[in-house]
Amino acid sequence: MKCIVTGGAGFIGSNLALHLENEGHEVIVIDNFSSASRNNLKGFKGRIVEQDVSELSEFNEKVEVIFHQAAITDPRYPDDEETIHQNVKGFKNIIKLAKKNNARLIYASSASMYGNGPSPQKENQEKDILSAYAKSKLMMDEITEREMSAMHIVGLRYFNVFGPHEAHKGRPASMIYHLAKQIKAGKNPKIFRMGEQRRDHIHVKDCVEANIKALSGRPGIYNIGTGVATSFNQVVQYINEGLGTNLEPEYIDNPYEGTYQNHTQADITKAKQGLDFSSQYPIKDAIAEYVKKIE
């Protein structure tokens, strides 16, 4: 198939673009490179269009699928208005392009919209918006609900993704990345006291697979997580085991109290039924494999 990956030089986008190309598909990457890294596309042979999807000009090539990953993804980005404007306008532009091509549209939503709502989080539960990023993703999902009867559109509410190609993200990179960096530098890893906040950590390879499953799945919005919540104390233990180290965590105060998600855990019932998707990478094994490669 011929497809577009927006945000294709970013974290999930680059993993997806390289996987699709490796499977023999023709891939066009659209990215403005404002926060992405060209190094993420090392070995990519397809075409790269350097453009911001929120200002997308006429695109006349016929494509069959659009994987829309482009967004301002930092939940603490300093300009709330810009986050909402770029993410929502970019999404509307991509919907127009998909309709014009009669193309299937798979896009990145986010579990951030659940905030500190009850766990495990279900797709239809009341939302708890703690950031402009979460608000923008909820607005995108609301647009999807209106468009679903007219096109093949699937929203993937990623939980806490980690894995290769996330280093360029800096501060918003996964806690697994940051904690592993600290431990590899011989430092005690810093976590918010007392380390019992829990996250549904999912490897990026699982997210790539969810995008592929969404091509033949039922249109809709789905949680993409493992269904397992792991405490940061446990994450530190897994990293130590993976690296053969034994550095104890250093507990610090949480400066984001009130806007910080304390427990994320996906109810993955709907994804199993509608996409035939479930995580294939247990967190302990995935962490052990990943942290050895972090520089």
N, C-alpha and C positions, 0 to 999 in steps of 0.2 A: 504494500500500500504506500501511497504518498501522503506524508503527514507533516504537520507543523508542531514543534515544541516551543512554546513561548517560555521565556525565562530559561532557555535551554543551556545557558552557561552557568546557571545557579546550581544549588545543591541537588535537589531532587531532579530538576530539569536535565542536568548534564548526565546523571546516571541513567535517566530514561532515554535521552537522545542516543547515547552510546549503545545502550541495549538494543534499541530499535534498529539502529544501523547494523549492528552485529547480526541481527536476525534477518537481514536482507532487505529491509524497508528503505524507501527514499525519505530522508529526513531533512527538513528545513528548520533551522534554529532562528528564532527571533529573540533578540536580547539587546537592551540598551547599554549593558555593561556598567551600569551605575554602581552596582554592588557585587557583580559576579566576577568570575576569574576566567580568563581565556585558557589558563592552565587546566581547568576542568574539562576542556574539550580536546585535550591532547589526543591525537590519533583520529579525531573526527574528520570524515572526508566529505560530508555534505555541505550544503550552502548555509552561510550565516548572514542574516539580515540584521544590521545594527539599527534598531529602532525601538522606541518606547511604544508599547501597545496602547497606552492611553492617548497617544497622538498618531495612531496607525493611519498611514496614508493608503491610497488605493493599492490593493493586492490582488492581482488578476490571475494568478496561477490556480489551477484546479487542484484541490486537495480532498482527500477522503476523510481525514481525521485531524482534529486539532486537540493537542494536549496542552491545556493552558495552566502553566505553573508560575507565570510572571506576576509579581506583586511586590509591594513594600511589605516585608514579612516581619520586621522588627516591631514587637509589641510596645517597645518604649521609644519608637521613632519620635523626634521632638515636635513634629508638625501633624497634629491629628487631622486637620482639614485636608492636607495634602495626601495623607494615607488613604482617607476615604475617597477623595476625588480620583486619585490615580487608580486605585484598585477597582472601584465600581465602574468608572468610565472605561478602563481597559477591558473589563469583562463585557460591557455592553458592545464595545467594538468587536470583540471576538465572537460574540453571539451573532452579530450581523454578518461577519465573515463566514461563520459556519452555516448560517441559513442560505447565504448566497451560493455556497458550494454544495448544499444539502449534505454537509459533513457531520459526522458524529463528533460531539464535543465532550471531552473529559477534563474536568478542572479541579484545581486544588482548593478545597475548603479548609476548615480548621476547627479542631476541638477546643480552641481558646474560647469559643462562644459559650461553652458550658460553665465557665468561671468556677465558682465553688458550689455549683449545684450538686445534687445527690449523685453518688456513684454506686454501681457502674452507670455511666452516662448513656442515655438512650436518645436516638435522633429526635424524637418528638417531645422531649421534656422542655420545661420552661428554661429559657436562656438567662445567663447571668453575665452581662457584658462588662468586662473590666478594662478594655482598651479600645482605641479607635480601630486597631487592626481587627479585633474580634467583631466590632460593629460592621466593618466593611465586608467581612466574610459572611456575616448573617444577612446583610443586604443582598449579596450575590446569591445566597441560597434562596432568598425570597423571590428574586427574579426567576430563578430556576423553577420554582414551584409554578410560576405563571407560564413558563415556556415549555414545560415538560410534555404537554399534549401535542406540541407542534414540531418537536425535534427529538433526536436521540441525545440527551444530555445527562451526564452523571457527575455529581459532586462528591468528592472524596474528602471527608473530614479527618485529615491526618491528626494523629495524636503526637507523641513526642518522638520525632524522627532523629536518628543518628546514623552515622556511617561515613564512608569516603566522600570527599569533595565538599565538606562543610567548613573547612578551615578558613576560607575567605570571609565567612560571615562574621568573624570576630566575636564580640560579646554575645550576640544572639545565637551563636553555635550551641550545640547540645551540651548539657551538663556533663555527659559522659566524655565528650571531647575535652572540656576544660579540666575536669578532675584527672583525666589520664595525663594531660600535659603537666599538671602540677606534680603528680606522682613520678612521672618520668624525669622531672627536674630535681627529684629528691626532696620535694616539699610535702608537708602534711596537707592533704586536700581540704579546702575550706567549704563547709556546707552550713546551711542555716540550722540553728539549734532546734530540736535535738536530732536532726537527720531522719525523722520519721515521716516527712512529707513523701508522698508516693506519686509515681508517674507510670503511665503506660508507655514504656519505651519501645519503639518499633524500628527495626533496621530498614534502611533505605531500599534494600533489595525487595523487601516485602511491599513497599509502596510502589515500586516499579511494577511488580506483579499485579497489584491492585488496579493500576492503570490499564494493563493488558486485559485483565478480566472484565473491566468495565466496557470494553469494546462490544462484547456479546452479552453483557448483563442487562438487567432491566433498568430503564431510566429511573433516576431517583437520587437521593442523597444518603450517603452511607458513612458510618464510622469505620475508619481504617486504623486499627490498633491490634494489640495482641490479646486483649481481654484480661491481661495480668498487670497488676499494679506493683511496682517494686520500689522500696524505700531507698533514699539516697545512702543510708548506712549500708544497705545490701549492695548497691552499685559500687561503692568504694571497695567493698570486700571482693566483688567480682573482678574489678580492675586490678587489685592487688594480686589476686590469684592468676589472672592472665599475664601479668608482668613479672610474677615471682618476687613481689615486694611485700612489705608489711608496714605500711605507713598509716597511722591512725588519723581519723578526721579531726580537723580543728573546727569547733563550732563557733559560728558568728551570728550576730543579730541579723534579722531579715529586714532590710530597709524598705522592702516593697509590701509590707504587711497591709492587708486590705485590698490589694490589687494583684495578689499572688495566688495562683492555683495550688492548693495544698494536696489535692488528690485527683488525679486523672486516671480513668479506667474505662475502656470502651466496652459497651455492650455490643458484641459483634454478631448478634443473631441475624440482623437484617442483611449484613454483608455476606454471611454464609448463604442465606436464602436467595438474595437477589443477584449476587455476583459470583457465587461459588468461591468466595475468598476466605481464607484464614491464614494467619501468620505461619511461616515455615521456619523461622529462625528464633529458637529459644534465646532469651536475653543473655543468659550466662555464656553460652557458646558464641553468640554474636559479639558480645563485649570482648571476650578473650581474643577472638580473631581480629577485631578492629583495632584495639589499643596497641597491639604490636606494630601496626603500620603507621601510627601517628608519629610525626616528627616534631 
